């Protein structure tokens, strides 16, 4: 789809049910949701997933990939889909940060909100966990195996060889590494969500792995104070609950949106 002169790769299952948009995290793509898209589409949900600009196979222009840019982009993308009813948004990590901003600024188009280990509440002084710095080093990876080792360290879990190859391939595309770093800076320098979460009108579900090494679960406190937010903490789970605990994740997402 062409959105404001950007060619955007996306998938739309066109299945019957409430519409849900999946937004990947930093360095991710549609393939980040490979354990979720097909299953969710069988649970009375129309599943839509995108490669954000700068990631996956979408265009990667040389621009500043700020949270403000992504917030406006997602709102435009939803508008281009011409879905008449509000859309639920599921955002992971950087995608969670973006999803929360969309819910604040474009609340009329958001039905329900699911935040998965979201960025956006870390203090400005936060210099990054060792795992986040290790993850950023995948930009220097020269082989699929180096990518796999970096991802395994970050997730504290085994990484599928196919997924490691996909990540390596996507990051090898022209402009991908520059976009990665720009989006990382954009998220770190954006206005914090902490004092604005009360502006989210949509019913919200927060899912966080207790063993998250990238964004430690101790930063969950601002969400505890939200009146319309239910929280799920998963033991033996890292930064990607939609991968580590896919079956549970898919069931709880479908129940939440269809409730």
Secondary structure, DSSP 8 states (H G I E B T S, - for coil): -EETTEE--EEE---SSEEEEEE--TT--GGGGTTTHHHHTTSSEEEEEE--TTSTTS---SS---HHHHHHHHHHHHHHHT-SS-EEEEEETHHHHHHHHHHHH-GGGEEEEEEES-SS-S-TT----HHHHHHHGGGG--SHHHHHHHHHHHHTS---HHHHHHHHHHHTSTTHHHHHHHHHHHHHHS--STTTGGG--SEEEEEEETT-SSS-GGGGHHHHT-TTEEEEEETT--S-HHHHTHHHHHHHHHHHHH-
